[in-house]
Amino acid sequence: MRISEEKKDKISEQILALLYSINPKSLFVAEIAKEIARDEEFVKEMLISLKKKNLVVEIRKNPKGIEYLKRARWKISDLAYNAYKQHQR
């Protein structure tokens, strides 16, 4: 099944809105997928796409500075956060 670009854009907006609402906290892909009721692999693909557009930041280390081996946390980028903040006014 194919998903249209319009629907992908709306899902991307959902992801960004979620990350904006919890900023500066970051979430794992599984947590994001659960919140927006989507498949983890699809959410990961969307996050990678958003990362290429500099809208989200991938965090590869835990709070103690130890690198994750198989996973990453995600948070909204400063650029996207400021754009959302301006839009909210």
Secondary structure, DSSP 4 states (H G I P E B T S, - for coil): ----HHHHHHHHHHHHHHHHHHTT--EEHHHHHHHHT--HHHHHHHHHHHHHTTSEEEE-B-TTSPBPSS--EEEE-HHHHHHHHHHH-
